[in-house]
């Protein structure tokens, strides 16, 4: 039996070494892409929630580059959030960043806090293998939209909370992030319905096959927690990013569309207010006429209403990719 245990241990080590320096799946466009890297074993088998993609600039630059982790939203129903990174990788790799698309498990595969444990495991894996990909382990930023923005906010706000690390994947490395870009994320589940704009709940119900908006027992938030959100306030509090705001929070860039019919703009205002009260650096962009859309980072939209905490740096008039790049340069001290 001891011999078998030793064999399995050796195979695990070899697997980690192979994953540490994989060949790029493709090159071109100024970067090399390394796809479907397992930062932890699949749970359940065959699922995609423990995979990440890496986009590494080809052109020479600094010896270690800052990292932008990107996660797409799905109402926690999908396990392929890493796909969003492919859309923004050309811009940010050209700006000198390594970009990582990170997937976490869906609510059908695992309940909260599994998704937080997953992103922390991915951050630890990326730090453990930072030298292989030329990543500066001191300069990690997280970005996401909708439920992906929730994941980014949770990762950024709980980076130093050991009780929330979990036991997924690589251990022994920090899971903190030094900057957060939150695009229209849910922030306080039990306040969402009260702030939905007129007609939004009807749209939300049609989108998800519900009857009672976010409070529905089968809503995305209820599915994430495994309980109707009105019946489990303690669980809801643990899953609300606003619960973890302190004065040591990393700099935040928050953007929300004024016509969002799925997550009310008030959610981003709640997060900004909490960060402001704590004395943390944050900038909030409220863009009129924009819905629940990644297009919020387009320069084609009207100028946003911009709010900044005293600790925040200069702001632009719109939350474009260029705005995000400037924010990252300041937040990461590049």
Secondary structure by P-SEA (a helix, b strand, c coil): caaaaaaaaaaaaaaaaaaaccccccccccccccccccccccccccccccbbbbbbbccccccbbbbbbbbbbccccccccaaaaaaaaaaaaaaccbbbbbbbbcccccccaaaaaaaaaaaaaaaaacccccccccbbbbbbcaaaaaaaaaaaaaccccccccccccccccccccbbbbccccccccccccccccaaaaaaaaaccccccccccccaaaaaacccccccaaaaaaacccccccccccbbbbbbbcccccccaaaaaaaaaaaaaacccbbbbbbcccccccccccccccccccccccccccccccccaaaaaaaaaaaacc
